[in-house]
């Protein structure tokens, strides 16, 4: 059975499961807003965001779909997004996209997205630490860029359905980088990227891990949920990332991933990132 209803002057068709999900999500929001009114330290911007979200059926359904129809999990993610964006970490959620920062990171090929998907049709996001100049770009800058990308990518139907794969080249990680990875910043990264966005991390591959990065990784790995930890794969400089090749053949990967393409051939160009500014 499907229900036909008028939604923002357009006809929207929802299945029974979707209708039930919408009702539950809106009930969660209503209960939260009632509770916030009784708190002395409530954040008006959080409440305003959720009030608006309550009227956006497609947004709520996207959260439910991304969390495999687990409404409680979908609500927790939406709530964490609102609280982290407007209350806990507003410094990494810019009101306007910093064009210069995005162009710089993409131009340096420090961050980006590969043109080809893995064998399951999932997008492959990369981070190349050899291009990270800590005198020019801070970890806060990178976190900000990540929230901008996540805000755009998670609404993509492909990402909603299949999640993403992340590949990091860690060989450039030095003492200066390590000093920026404080426990507070690591907690922020966990809270923002794991708990605030309904994006499924299907695999995180750390390549060419130097000793210092290995130490930082071991200290912070416990912060992440068990499911995420089970999808982390680590390789030293003399190890071949066989698990990565199981899902993405070298023919579509750049050379620093052990692939056969230059980074220019493998990665999306500047035009791909114009969606960040629209």
C-alpha positions in Angstrom: 0.0 0.0 0.0 1.3 3.4 -0.9 0.1 6.8 0.3 -0.1 9.8 -2.0 0.3 13.1 -0.3 1.0 16.7 -1.2 4.6 17.7 -0.3 5.9 21.2 -0.9 3.5 21.7 -3.8 4.6 18.4 -5.4 3.1 14.9 -5.2 5.2 12.6 -3.1 4.6 8.8 -2.8 5.6 7.0 0.4 5.4 3.3 1.1 4.0 2.1 4.4 7.5 1.5 5.8 8.5 5.0 4.8 5.4 6.5 6.4 6.1 4.7 9.6 9.7 5.9 9.5 8.6 9.5 9.0 6.2 9.3 11.9 8.9 7.9 14.2 11.5 10.4 13.2 9.1 13.3 13.7 8.2 11.9 17.1 11.8 11.8 18.1 12.3 15.4 17.0 9.2 16.6 18.9 10.3 14.8 22.1 13.8 16.3 21.7 12.5 19.9 21.2 10.2 19.6 24.2 13.2 18.5 26.3 15.3 21.3 25.0 12.8 23.9 26.1 13.3 22.8 29.7 17.1 23.0 29.6 19.0 26.1 30.6 21.9 25.3 28.3 19.9 24.6 25.2 21.2 25.7 21.8 18.6 27.7 19.7 20.4 26.9 16.5 20.1 23.1 17.1 16.3 23.5 17.7 15.9 25.7 14.7 17.7 23.2 12.5 15.6 20.2 13.8 12.3 22.2 13.4 13.2 22.8 9.8 14.3 19.1 9.3 11.0 18.0 10.7 9.3 19.5 7.6 11.7 17.9 5.1 10.3 14.4 4.5 13.0 13.5 2.0 15.8 14.5 4.4 14.3 12.3 7.1 13.8 9.4 4.7 17.4 9.7 3.5 18.6 9.3 7.0 16.4 6.3 7.6 17.5 4.7 4.3 21.2 5.3 5.0 20.8 3.6 8.4 19.1 0.6 6.8 15.6 1.5 8.1 16.8 1.6 11.7 14.9 4.7 12.8 16.5 5.0 16.2 20.0 4.9 14.6 18.8 7.4 12.0 17.6 9.8 14.7 20.8 9.5 16.7 22.8 10.4 13.6 20.6 13.4 12.8 20.6 14.6 16.4 24.4 14.3 16.5 24.8 16.2 13.3 22.7 19.1 14.6 24.5 19.2 18.0 28.0 18.8 16.6 27.4 21.4 13.8 25.8 24.1 15.9 26.8 23.4 19.5 30.0 21.3 19.9 32.1 21.9 16.8 30.8 24.9 14.8 34.4 25.8 13.9 34.5 23.0 11.4 31.1 23.6 9.9 31.5 26.8 7.9 28.4 28.8 6.9 30.0 29.4 3.5 32.2 27.1 1.6 35.8 28.3 1.6 36.6 28.2 -2.1 40.3 28.9 -1.7 40.7 26.1 0.7 38.9 23.5 -1.4 40.7 24.6 -4.6 44.0 24.4 -2.8 43.5 20.9 -1.4 42.3 19.6 -4.7 45.0 21.4 -6.6 47.7 19.9 -4.4 46.0 16.5 -4.8 46.0 16.1 -1.0 42.4 15.2 -0.9 40.1 13.9 -3.7 37.9 11.3 -5.3 38.9 8.7 -7.8 37.1 8.7 -11.2 36.4 5.0 -11.1 34.4 3.1 -8.4 35.4 -0.1 -6.8 34.0 -3.4 -8.0 30.9 -2.9 -5.8 30.2 0.6 -7.3 31.4 2.5 -4.3 33.2 5.9 -4.5 36.9 5.9 -3.4 38.1 8.9 -1.5 41.8 9.5 -1.0 44.1 11.5 1.3 47.8 11.8 0.5 49.8 12.9 3.5 52.9 13.5 1.4 51.1 16.6 0.1 50.2 17.9 3.5 52.3 20.9 4.4 51.5 21.6 8.1 52.9 25.2 7.8 50.2 25.9 5.2 47.3 23.6 6.1 46.2 22.6 9.6 44.2 19.5 10.7 41.3 21.9 11.4 41.4 23.0 7.8 41.3 19.3 6.7 38.4 18.6 9.1 36.5 21.5 7.7 37.0 20.3 4.2 35.9 16.9 5.2 32.6 18.2 6.6 31.9 20.1 3.4 32.5 17.0 1.3 30.5 14.7 3.6 27.5 17.2 3.6 27.5 16.9 -0.2 28.4 13.2 -0.7 26.0 11.6 1.7 22.9 12.7 -0.2 24.2 11.1 -3.4 22.1 8.0 -4.0 25.2 5.8 -4.7 26.7 6.8 -1.4 23.4 6.4 0.5 23.1 2.9 -0.9 26.7 1.6 -0.8 28.8 3.9 1.3 32.4 4.9 0.5 36.0 3.6 0.7 38.8 5.7 2.0 42.5 5.3 1.1 45.2 7.2 2.9 48.9 7.5 2.1 50.5 8.0 5.5 54.2 7.9 4.5 54.5 11.7 4.9 53.4 11.7 8.6 55.9 13.4 10.8 56.3 14.9 14.2 54.5 18.1 13.2 51.5 16.1 12.0 51.5 14.1 15.2 51.4 17.2 17.4 48.2 18.2 15.7 46.5 14.9 16.4 45.6 15.7 20.0 43.0 13.5 21.8 40.5 16.3 21.6 40.9 16.6 17.8 40.7 12.8 17.4 37.5 12.7 19.4 36.1 15.5 17.2 36.9 13.6 14.1 35.2 10.5 15.5 32.1 12.5 16.6 31.9 14.4 13.3 32.7 11.8 10.7 31.4 8.6 12.2 28.5 9.8 14.3 27.2 12.9 12.5 26.8 11.7 8.8 24.8 8.7 7.6 27.7 7.5 5.5 28.8 3.9 5.7 32.6 3.5 5.8 33.0 0.3 3.9 36.8 0.2 4.1 39.6 2.4 5.4 43.1 1.6 4.0 46.2 3.1 5.5 49.2 2.6 3.2 52.9 2.8 3.9 52.5 3.4 7.6 55.6 4.9 9.3 56.5 4.3 12.9 55.1 7.6 14.2 51.8 7.2 12.5 51.5 3.6 13.8 51.9 4.9 17.3 49.2 7.6 16.9 46.9 5.1 15.2 47.2 2.6 18.1 46.5 5.3 20.6 43.3 6.5 18.8 41.9 3.3 17.2 39.9 2.4 20.3 37.9 5.6 19.9 36.1 4.2 16.9 33.2 1.8 16.9 34.0 -1.9 16.6 32.4 -2.1 13.1 34.5 0.7 11.8 37.7 -0.8 13.4 36.9 -4.1 11.7 37.1 -2.3 8.3 40.4 -0.7 8.9 43.4 -2.2 7.0 47.0 -1.2 7.8 50.1 -1.7 5.7 53.7 -0.9 6.2 55.9 0.4 3.4 57.0 -3.1 2.4 53.5 -4.6 2.4 51.2 -4.8 -0.6 47.6 -3.7 0.1 46.0 -7.0 -1.1 42.6 -6.3 0.5 42.5 -3.0 -1.5 43.3 -4.8 -4.7 40.5 -7.3 -4.0 37.9 -4.5 -4.5 39.8 -2.1 -6.7 42.3 -3.4 -9.4 45.6 -1.5 -10.0 44.3 -0.5 -13.4 42.0 2.1 -11.8 44.4 3.2 -9.0 47.1 5.9 -8.9 50.7 4.9 -8.6 51.0 5.7 -4.9 48.3 3.1 -4.2 50.3 0.6 -6.2 48.2 1.3 -9.3 49.1 1.9 -12.9 47.8 5.4 -13.4 49.2 8.8 -12.6 47.2 10.8 -10.0 46.0 13.1 -12.8 44.6 10.1 -14.7 43.0 8.5 -11.7 41.5 11.4 -9.8 38.5 13.6 -10.6 39.5 17.0 -11.9 38.6 20.5 -10.6 35.3 20.5 -12.5 34.0 17.7 -10.3 34.3 19.8 -7.2 32.2 22.7 -8.6 29.2 21.1 -6.9 30.7 22.1 -3.6 30.0 25.8 -4.5 26.5 25.5 -5.8 
